[in-house]
Amino acid sequence: MKKTISIITTCAVLISTNFIYADEKQENLDKKLIENRSEQTTLEEKIKALDSNVSDIEKNIDASNGEIEKLGLEIDKTKSEIETLENNIKKNEEALGKRLKAINNTYSMEYINVILSSDSLSDFFNNIYIVKQVVEQDKKILKELDKNKAEVQEKEKDFNDKKDTQEKLKVTLEQNKEKVKADKSELEALKRELETEEDSLENEVEKLAAESAAKQAQLNAANNTDDSLNGAIISSGSWPVPGHSTISSPYGYRLHPVLNIQKMHTGIDIPASTGTPAVAIDSGTVTYSAVQGTYGNTVMIQHDDGKVSLYAHNSQLLVSVGQRVQKGQVVSKIGTTGRSTGPHLHFEIRINGKHTNPVPYI
């Protein structure tokens, strides 16, 4: 009898020591997972900010293109004005004829003929006055036309300068856009690495929890205690939420309801009010029953056929690690813990540590 007690005590001490080591390893893994998911969240925020930057740059490019187009129309208009003015100059030059030589008080023969054809002294002075007025008017028209032409040419140069500025701005914006895209690609690559690391850590957690469950079972056997069911068996089927058959979010890629980015949804969401019971889809052993990062209160069950089921976002956990559960037994109550937008059960099936579409299994 004493020998039996000694053996049981020794086994218990050894298993307890293993539990302490497992707890430390579990704590380290949980810490790494928290850090990993925190880094992922930071990267997701940076990616969203870069998306916003790209959108702003594209708007600036569109605005610049609109300004360039507007300036192009104004330049075309200016060129048309120049052509009109040059035509007017040509017409005026033809109309003025030889009279245009009458500049700086040097009059053409036609002007002299007009003056000499005067019939009287009064007519003579009158003709001189008329000639002078015509010449002054001609000179005024020429100066005005030359001035207008210079002004329009200056305006065209100003517009061309603006167009060059806008084109340079467009090039700069395009370069910024490409840089932002490159930065986004780099961040997305880093995020993929973190997601791979997260999967690896979760597999380690799952493996450690399974080992812990096996050791707990050994301890129970050493103490000659029987597993007891925690919670009633309320269903004979394999659906995890009896009476609630709606799937609000299926397995696969989706627009994340909290992060607002495309992200793999590794299970299905079954909406139900807080406190609704969730049951084991098959018989097995509980390998995890605690808070797990964004999953909130989580239960994981290693089933007899090798698959693992996961129940997340619970308000209450009704089973403990190492506990044996039967198909249809209540294991948790639905809630909205962790990263969640409302009460529902996030349910997963994992095969060899990898998530898969759970629908065929339930």
C-alpha angles and dihedrals in degrees: 000000000000089000091053092049090049092052092049091048092049092049091048092051092048093047091045089053089051089050091054090051091045091050091052091048090046090051091051092048092048089050091051091048092051091049091046094051091044089054090047090052090050091050091047090053091049091049090051090049090050090049088054090049091051090051091050092048091050089051090051090049091051090048091049091049089051091050091047090051091048092050090048090057091048091049091050089050091049091051089051090051090051091051091049092050092047089052090050090050091051092049092047091049090053091046093047093048115163091353088079087073088068096094127137090015095302105131128201124239090259091060090048090049090053091052095044092050090067113128095206143014089258091050089047094057091042091054091048089053093049093049092050091049091050092049093047090049091049091050091047092052092049093049091048092049092048090048093049091048092051091047093051092047090050090049091051090051090050091051092048089051089052091049091052089050091050092048091051089048090051091052090050092049091049090050090050090049092052091047092051090049090051091049090049091051090051092050091047090052090051090048091052089053090051091049090052090049089048091054090049092050092047090051089052090049090049092048092048091048090051091051090048090051091051091050091048089053089051091051091050090050091048090053090045092236125147124230111252127205116246105207134010126285102244102165138044093195131081099241108117097219111041112214094016112087102160119114108205095182122021130210115282141050116336143155102275109240093218105029094036093219134110107271137160112261103212097197143006129280119226112190119218136145121276111277096028108142121248118202139205110265090211141358118285149112126291109242099173134024114162144073113309113187115266090359090070115199103012137186123194123189126195104212126210093250092056102258121121124218124203128201116192141182092031124165091211136020113212100182135058136217113283094021118135113230132190130222110278094019117140108250103167146355121245120251143139106261122144119017100347138135097207144342112308142120117255102205126190139179119206126193117195088346095307124111118239138175103292097200096087089054097054 
